[in-house]
Amino acid sequence: MTKISILGCGWLGLPLAKAIIAKGISVNGSTTSTEKIAVLKESGINPFLININRNEINSSFGKSLSLEMESFFNESSILIIDIPPKLRGGNTESFVDKIAFLIPFIEKSTIEKVLFISSTSVYGETNVLITEETKPNADSESGKQLITTETLLLNNTNFKTTVLRFGGLIGEDRNPIKFLAGKENIENPDAPINFIHQEDCIGIILKIIELNSWNQTYNAVAPFHPSREEYYTQKAKEQNLSLPKFNHEKESTKKIISSAKIENELHYTFTEKP
């Protein structure tokens, strides 16, 4: 393997690229921010400014669209897609259309395998133990579009696809307690958390690549499920923040995401508690 292309060098994609480079593999990485091009270069990443819209891909450095995408995929056998749907607020973009527009460029390239970063939001709210055998039933627009996008990629016979569904993303610089501290009437106090630390996200991706585990679907959540009230209260105390207050009037949902498949098939051991 000579090169991997990462579409989306953001909170996860950038440190992932660095971890791949540390293993002696070259990385083409994309960003939508002109200012971040220098950051990618400094990290040893071959930078590309790529912004995928519904009907066009805006490319960098004045190249034609086809030449830019050809360069981004050049000599890469693996593409990692790490661009989440942006459907909050009044944003009504079609994430499905974005990926559908991208697929013909993948088909014409040297890419043989695609790793699609998805989310456990495809399962919606439920009170059962979730495994990869559980049928997705999203109740959010982003979750519904992720389900359709997963199907588009998995059904394409021009390349092999593995779908990796992450739970809530947590890291040293990222934890929901920063937004919940001091808040009142927070719902679902007894609901178990389904989080995963950035370090484990990277470790699992590297394991999939190392073991050549394609045409698979994995749920990725740390096997650590205290209640929301217990978890956020503890985190607030650790960071000397105002304690959040929870509303116990309504019954909490009890969804737990199982990562047993990752632990058993990839022989992966989670290293970080969220």
N, C-alpha and C positions, 0 to 999 in steps of 0.2 A: 504494500500500500504506500503510495507516494504522497497523497493529498486528500484532505477532507474539506468540504465546503459547508460552512455554517451560515444559514440564512437567519440573521438576527443575533448580533453580538451585543446583547443587553445584559441585564442583571445576571442571567445564567450563562448566556452564550459566550461572554467575554472570558470569565474564568475557566469555562469548559475548553475554549480554544487554547488558553495557556497550558492547561493540563495535557491536551493532545500534543501540543508542540513540545512539551517536556519529554514526551515519549519518542521524539524524533520524527514526527509526522508533520508535514507542511499543512497550513490551514489558509483557505480563502474565507474571509469573513465579511459580512455585510452589515451596514448601519444605515439608518435614515437621516443621520445627523452629520452635517459637514464638519462640525467641530470635533466629532469623535474619530474622524479619519486618522488624525495624528496619534490618538490613543491606541488605535489598532496597530498602526505602524510600529509604535514604541514597544508593543507587546509581541512583535514578531509575526503579526498576522498580515497577509496580503489583503489590503483593504478595498472594499467596493461600496460605493454609495448607491444603494438600490431601494427604491420606494415603490412597492406594488400597489397600484390602484385597481379599481374594478375593471377598467378597460385598457390599461397601459402600465408599463413598468418604466418609471423614470430612472435613467441610468446616469452614471458619473463620467466626468472627464471628457465629455463631448463625444463619446463613442456612439455608434448606432446601437439600437436596442439589441439586435441579434449578436453583434460583436461583444457587447458588454456581458450578456448572459453566457455566451460561449467562453469568455475569459473567466467568468466566475466559476463555471463548472469545469474548466480546463484541467485535465489529468486527474480529476477527483473521481473516486469510485463510490464515495459515500456522501450523501447530502443530509444534513441535520436541519430540520425546519423548526425554528423556535421563535415564531412570531404569533403572539396571542391575538385573539379577536378583540377589537376595540369597539365594544357595543354599549358602553355605559353612557348615561346621559342622553343627549339627543343624537348620538352617532348611530347612523343606520346603515353603515357599510355592510357589504356582503363578504364575509370571510371566505365563504365557499367559492364565490366568484374569483377571489384573489388566487386561491390555490388552483382552481380549474384553469385559470389563465396561465399559471406557472407551469402546469404539467407538460404541455407540448415542448417547452424548452428543456425539461428534464429528459423527456423521451429522446430528444435529438442529441443529448450529451453523452459523456462517458460515465454518467452516474448509473450504478448498478443496484444500489441499496439506499433506501430512504428511511430515516428515523424521524418520526413525527412526534413532537412534544404536544401532548394533549392534556386533558384535565379530568379529574374524577367528578367534575361538575356534570359530566355526561349521564351520571346516574340519578341526579336529582335528589330530593329529600325522601328518605324511606326509613323504615325501622328494622331492616334486615342486615345480615352480614353480607357485604359486597365482595364478590370474587370476579374474575374475568369471565366467568360463565353467566354472570348476571346481565340480563338484557338492559342496555342503556335506556333511560327514560327521563331525559333532561326536562327541567321545568323552567330553565332560563333560555333566552335567545342565543347566548354565546354557547351554551351547552348543546343546544339543538344543532347549531352550525358546525360545532366540532364533530358531532356524530356523523353528519353528512360528509364532512371533509375526510374523516377517517375512512369511510366507505369508499370514497373516490380513490384514495391512495391504495388501500388494501386490494381493491378490485383491479388495479392496473397491472397488466401482465408484462409491461416493459421493464419493470424493476421490482425488487423485493422491498416490502415495507414492514417496519415494526412500529407499532403505536405504543407510546409510553405515557400513561395517564398519571400525572403527578397530583398529589393532594395539595393542601395549602403550603405555599413556599415560604420557608423561614430561613433566616441567616443572621449573622452578627449585626447587620445593618437593617434588618427587616423582621418586624414582628407586629402583629395586629394590636398588641397592648398599647402601642404608641398612640393609636387612634381611640382605643376604648377606655383608657385611663380616666377615671372621674366620671365616666358616662353612667346614666341611670336607665332603669327599665330595659336592660339588655335581655333579649329573648334566648330561649334554648339553654338555660344554665346547666342542665344535666346531659346535654348532648356531648358525646365524646369528640375529642379533637382528631383530625385526620391530616396531620402536617408532615412535611418532610424537609430536612435541612439541606441547604445548598450543597454541602460537601457530599451528602449521599446522592443527590441528583447527579452530580458529576461522576461519582463512583459507579453508579448503576449504568450510566451511558457508556463509560469506558469498558465496563464488563460486557455489555451487549456487543460492542465492537470487537473486543478481545475474543469472545466465544463465537462470534459470527452468528448471532442469534437473530435471524430474520424471519419475516412472515409470522410475527408473533404480536400479541397484545399483552401488556403488563400494567398492573396497578402498582404505583410506587408511593407508599405511605409508611412512615416509621411505625413499628409495632409498639406504640406507646400512646394510649388513649384515655388519659384522665378527662374528667368533665371540663367543659368550657369554664365554669365558675372556678373550679380548683386550679386549672392551668393559668388563667388570666390573673387570678388573685395572687398566685405565687410569683408570676412574672412582674406584676406591679410592685410587690414587696422587694424583689431583687433589684429593681431599678429605681426604687424610692419614688414611685409614682402614686397618684391618688388611686385608691381602690375602686374598681368598677362595681356597680350595683346591678344585680340581676332580678328579673321578673319571674317569679315562680308560679304565676297564675295559670299559665298554659303548660300543657304537658310537652316535654322536650322530645325531639326526634332522636333516635338512637342508632343512626347510621355508623357502621364501622367498616372501613375499607381494609381488606386483607391483602397483604403483600407476600403471602406464602409462596406464590408461584415464583416470584423473584428470588426468594430465599432458597427454594428447592431446586429450581432449574438453573439459575445463574450462580448458585452457591454464594450468594452475596450476604454479607453480615452488615447490618446497619451500624454505623459508627457514631452517629450523633443523635442525641435527643433534641427535638425541636425547642 
